[in-house]
Amino acid sequence: MSPGMAYFDNAATTMTLPEVAEEMRPYFTEMYGNPSSLHEMGAEAAAAVRTARKRMADAFGCYPSEVYFTAGGTEADNMAILGTLPDGGGRIVTSAIEHSAVLETCGEVRRRGGSSTVIPVDGEGFIDLSALDSAMGDDVYLVSVMAANNVIGTIEDIRECARIAHEHGALFHTDAVQGFTKMDIDVRRDGIDMLSVSGHKIHGPKGIGALYVRTGTPIRPIVFGGGQEGGLRSSTENVPGIVGIGKAAEIAMSNMGRDMRRMTEVRDRIIDSVLDLPGAGLNGPGSHRLCNNAHFRFDGVRGNSLVLALSRKGVAASTASACSAGDTEPSHVLSAIGLSPAESLSALRVTISHMTTDREVDLLLDALPGALRESRV
């Protein structure tokens, strides 16, 4: 991080913890064997992968055999959606505020002869559960609803979504990239068939993710080759990344209660202070919101200009998803909750971590009024 920069873009990516990086280091420089090799260095790498798989299983509440490592959350979403698509097509039901990794993959479902149904959300981003139930039918093979929204932080009732899916004979998948380690998720209790996560959202490395797949789920590979990851995801394993995500998950779960309380306190302080500013509004819910997410709109402000003005003042934040940071069109999430184009384009997303300091919060709150004046249109 740039010296003195206050970082509030943790929904885009988090800092890799030093202890995570240290645990990864030997697998770059010393124990760099291929886990499929029979010699001692290969065995060392394979043992490291097994340890990480067990750590992820403990975090999910599942068996190690149900954890598959991927290149990130996007690939995990693709595997869940396309890997369970029946021959000849089928229908996927999802929400209007899903990440593009889900919505764009629904487009691929349609190109492969399937279909998709998008369920609306209310003004706070909560999925319309009655509409979800009404949309179900014998042709639905999968319901995919994110655990928590990456833009406005809305925590969805995934347990009820799973119940509705199963009642109609469909599988249930959740993109938990934002929610994992920041909300209470248990795949067994919540009835989740598949769940996607990403390492760089939990203070692990980039380029690594994981997909939980319940035993017995009818899923096929979408990448073919040497048959790694139980035949579901061929490619030589990214051992340092796998070690990193496993260690990051272990650390996050061991401190989850304490860290969530701390982040909630910091989040609420930011929300209360920002809403005192003229023309400020909160996007998303006041409760059932991710502990690290605050999302605002400001009358007469251009969000991209505000982000740049804050950056000049030593504060890193964003408007919506990092995947759409350069877009000039309104976020589909903000449009789905009923914001006008002008309101959507005035957005500021502030996302914290358990390492966010009071000094950083002070810098943000001190810089924001001036940045708003500079960004008025």
N, C-alpha and C positions, 0 to 999 in steps of 0.2 A: 504494500500500500504506500502511496506517496506520503512523504513525511508530513504529518499534521492533518492529513485528509481524514475526515469523519465519514465512516462507511455505513450507508443505509440502503444497500442494494443486495441484501442477503438472500432475497428470493431469486435473484439472478445467479449468484454463486456465493459460496462461503470460503473463508480462508481455511486451507488445510491445516489442521492442528499440528504443531511441532512433533508431538508424540506419534501421530499418524505417519507423518513424513519419515520419522526416524525408524519406525517399524517397517516401512516400505523399502528403505534405502538398501539393505543387503540384497534384496531381490533384483536390484539393478546391477550391482557391482561385484557381489561375491557368490550368492546362491542363485545364479541366473539360469539354472537349468530349465529345460522344457518339462512340464509335469507328466508328459506322456513317455518320457525317456526312462529306460530301466535302470540306469546307473544311479549312483548315490546322489548326484546333484539333481537329477530328475525326481528322485524320491523326496528330497528336501522340499522341492517346489510343490509336489503333490500334497505333502503334509501341510504346507502353508495354506493351500487352497482348501483342504478339508477343515482346517481350523477356522478360516474365514466363513466357510459355509455354515459351520456350527454356530458361529456368532450371529450370522444373519438369521438363522432358524430360531435362535433364542429370542431375537428381537421381534420376529414375526409371530412367534408362538406356533411353530410348525416343525416338521421333521427336516433334517438337513437334505434329505433326498428330494425335497420339494422346492429347493432353492436353485435357481439357474442364473449364472452370471452373464451379463450382457455388456454392450458398449455404452449403455446409458439408459435413461428413462424412455427416450424416444424409441429405441429398439425394443425395449421391454413391452411398450404399448403395442407396437407393430406385431410382435410375436403373439401377444394375447389375442388381438383382434383377427389377424390373418391366419394364425395357426389353428384357430378353432372354427374357421369358416367352413361350413359343410360343402361337399362336392355339389356343384350345381347352384350354389349360392344360398343365401339365408338373409335374415334381416337383423341388423344391429340397432339397438335403441340406446341413445345417449342424450346428453344434455346440451343446451345451447351455449354453455360457457366452458366447455372442455378445452384443454390445451390443443394446439394444432397437431400435436403428435397423435391425438385421437381423431380429431375432426378430419384431418387430411387422410388418415388411414381409412376412415369411413368412405371417403371418395374412392379409394382403391377397392374397397368391398363392392361398391357399385360398378366399377369397371370390370370386376370379375364376375358379374352377373347377379350380385346380391343387391340389397337395398338397405336404406337406413331411415330411421325416424328420430327427429330431434325434439326433445321435450323442453318446453319453455321453463323459465325461472321467474321468481317474483322480483320485486324491486330491491331486495337485499341479496339476491343470488341463490335463493333456496329452490331446489327443483320441485316442480309441481308433482307431488306423489300420486295424486288422483289421475293426473294426465298420464303419468308413467303406467299406472295400472291399466288405464283404458287403452293404451297403445299396445299392450301385449297381445300376442297371438301365437298360434302354433308354428308360425314361420320364424319367430324370433329365436335366434341361437345364442345371443349374448346381449346383456345390458352392461354398459360401461359408464360409470358415474364417478367423477373424481372425489377423493376424500375431502380435499380442501382446495379452494380456488387459488390459482397462482397470482391473480391480479388483486382481487378484493378480499381474499382471506376467508370467504364463507366456508364453514364446515358443514358438509352435507350429512344427511342421515343415511349413511351407507348400509347400516344394518337393515333398515326398512327397505331400502332399494334392493338389497340382496334377497330379502324375504319375498318381495313381489316377483323378482326374476325367477326364483326357485318355484314359487307357487304356480307359475306358468310354464315350467319345464325348461327355462333358459339358464345359462351360466351367468355369473356376475364377476365383472372385473372392475377394479378401481385403480386409477392413477393416483398413487399416494406420494408422488415426488415431493410435493410441498408439505403434506401433512405428516409424513413419517418422522418420528421422534419429537413432534410438536403437538401431537394429539394422541388420545388413547385409541390404539388400533390393535385388535387381536383377530387374526384371520379365522380361527376356529369359532370363537364367540360370535363374530360378526357375520359369519356365513359367506366369507369371501372365497371365491374359487381361484382368482388370479389377482395379483397385486404387483404394481411396478414402483420401483424406487431408483434414485440416482445418488451416486456418491458425493458429488460436489455440492449438494444441497444440505449435507449433514456434516460439513467440515472434513470430508474426505476428498480424494482426488477427482479431477475431471476424467471423462472417458471410461467410466465404469458404472454399471447399474446392476440391478438384480430383478428377477421376476419370480415371484412365488406362484407355483402351480399346484393346486390340491391334487393329491394322489387320485388317479382315476379320471381326471379331466381329459377329454378327448382332444389333444393338441398335437399338431404336427410341426416339424421344423419349417422355417421359411428361409434358412441359410443352410447350404449343404456342403459337405466336405468330409473331414476326418472323423466326425462323430463325437466330438468333445461335448461336455455338458450333458451326458446321458443320451447323446444323439439328438438333442433338441437345438443345440446352438454350436455348429461346427466352427472352429477357429482356435488356433493355439491360445491358451488362456493368458490373459493379461495378469500375470501373477502379482506384480507390484500393486496394480490397481485393485485386485481382489483382496490382497492383504490390507490395503488402505481402507476400502469400504467396510470390511469386517471390523477393523479396529475402530473406525469412526462410529459405527453402529453400536459397538460394545460400550464405548465411552458415553455416547449420547443417551443410551438406555439406562445406564447406571446413574446418571445425573438428571434424568428427565423431569422428575417432579420439581426439584429445586430450580432447574433452568426455566421451566415453564412459568413458575411463579415469578421469577425475576423478569422474564421477558414481558409477561402480562402487565406488571407494574410499570415498566418502561414504556410499553405501548400505550397504556392509558394516560400516562403523563404527557406523551406527545400528542395524542388525540385531544385531550382537554385543552392543551395550550394552543394548538393550531386552530381549533374551532372558535377560539376567542378572537381570531383575526377577522377583519371585515371581508365578507364575501366567500368565506370558507365553508365547505360542506364535506361530510363524510360519505364515502361510497362503500356499500356493503353493510353488514349488520353491526349492531351495537353489542350483541352477544352471539355466542356460537361462531366466534371469529378466531382465526389463528392467533396464537399468543404473540407472534412476531410481526403482524401485518397491520399497517395503517394506510388507508388509501383516501386521498382527498381530491376535491375539485375546487377551483377558485374562479369567481366571476371575472370575466374579461382578461384571462391569462392564457397564454399559450404554453402548454405543458413542456414541450421540448425546449422552449426558451428558458423556462423556469429551471429545468434540470441543468442547462448550461450555465445559467447565472449562479446557481448553487455550487456548481463545480468550480467556478472561478473564486468562490468564497471558501473553498476547501471542504465542501460537502458532496458526497457521492450518493445520488438517489436515482430514481427512474420514473417513467410515466406509467407503463404497464409491464407486459412481459418483455424480457430482454430479447426474445425471439422476434419481437415486432418493434424494437426500439427505433428503427429508422423509418417506420411507416408514417405517412401523413394522413392516413385514414383512421377513423375512430376505432378503438379496440372493440372487437366483437363481444367481449364480456360486458363492457360498459353499455354498448348498444342494447344487449339482451336484458339489462336491468332497467331499461327505459330512459337512459340519459340521452339528451340531444347531442348532435355532433359537436356543438360548441362546448357543452359540458364535458363530453368525453375527451376532447382535445385539450382540456385545461387540467388534466389529471397529474397528480404526484403520488407515486408509490414509495412509502417509507417502510423498509423491512429491516428488522434488527436481528441480532443474535445474542446468545447468552454472554458474549464478550463485549457487547456494546456498553460503553462507559457513560457515566453521568457527564463527563466532559464533552463527549461526542454529542450527547443530546443537547447540552448547552450551546454548542457550536451550531447545530441545526436550527434551534429555536431563535438564536441571535441572528443568524444569516437569513432566515426565511422572509422577514418583512421587507428587507432591502431587495432581495431577489424577486419578490413579487412586484415591487414597484418597477424594477427593470424589465419585467416580463409582461406588463400590461399592453394589450393590443388596442 
